[in-house]
């Protein structure tokens, strides 16, 4: 994952997704292209990526941060509503 240096701090933007089997093949291809281009996708296949699983997604993201970012300065979790 690419990192930027901002005022002496390493900044990473990461998008967390779950299992996309309930989404279209076209959507999956867009996600795959994003991942290959920017390397900013973290996928956890233990839950279906759906509104009903937002809690699981949040837990998964925090577990990833705990494992791969041992001393984070700050962590933001943002969700965009598509409704």
KAUR-V524393 format. One record per residue. N is the residue number from 0. OMEGA is omega as a letter, one per 20 degrees, with the letter a starting at -180 (999 if undefined). Layout:
n=<N;N>
omega=<OMEGA;OMEGA>
//
This chain:
n=<0;1;2;3;4;5;6;7;8;9;10;11;12;13;14;15;16;17;18;19;20;21;22;23;24;25;26;27;28;29;30;31;32;33;34;35;36;37;38;39;40;41;42;43;44;45;46;47;48;49;50;51;52;53;54;55;56;57;58;59;60;61;62;63;64;65;66;67;68;69;70;71;72;73;74;75;76;77;78;79;80;81;82>
omega=<a;r;r;r;a;r;r;r;r;a;r;r;a;r;a;r;r;r;a;a;r;a;a;r;r;r;r;a;r;r;r;r;r;a;a;a;a;a;a;a;r;a;r;a;a;r;r;r;a;a;a;a;a;r;r;r;r;r;r;r;a;r;r;r;a;a;a;r;a;a;a;r;r;r;r;r;a;r;r;r;r;a;999>
//
